[in-house]
Amino acid sequence: MVWKVLGGLLALWIVLSIAGVLIKGLFWLAVLGGVLFVATAAIGWAKDRKQIKP
């Protein structure tokens, strides 16, 4: 369940970043999408690493 949500969020952030690059004047949207993508990936990585430890 958690992985589906994280995957959906990662896909959403990629779409926002691409839209920000393609639409002139929305560079801030590309930056925001990139920051949110990295943050979501870091949260997913931390959750995965936490579950591996006994």
N, C-alpha and C positions, 0 to 999 in steps of 0.2 A: 504494500500500500504506500509506504513512504517513498519507495523508489519510483513509483508511478507519478507521484506528486512532484518529486524533484526533477524527474525527466521532463514532465510537462512544463515546469518553470524554466528549465534550461532551454527548451525549445522556444518558449515565449520570449525569453531574453535575446535569443539569436534573431528571431523575427523582428523584434524592436530595433536591434542594432542594425540590421540590414535596411530596415525602413528609414532609419535615421541617416544612413549613408546615401541612400538613393534619393531621398527628398531633400532638396536644397534648403538650407536654413534650419535643419533639424539635427545638426551635429550633436547637440546636447543629448538627443535621444539615443544616438549611437553610443555616446560615452556612458550614459545611464544604463543602457542595456548591457554593455561590457562589464561595468562594475557589478551589476546585479548577477550576471552570469558567473563571474569569478566568486562572488560571495556565496551563491547557491552551490557551486561546485565544492567550495571549501567546507560548507556545512555538511554536504553529502559525504565528503571524504572523512570528515571528523566523526560522523555517525558510524560509518563503516568501520573505521579504525577502532572505535569504542566497542563495537559489537564483537570484534575479533578477540580482544583481550579477555582472558578468563576472569 
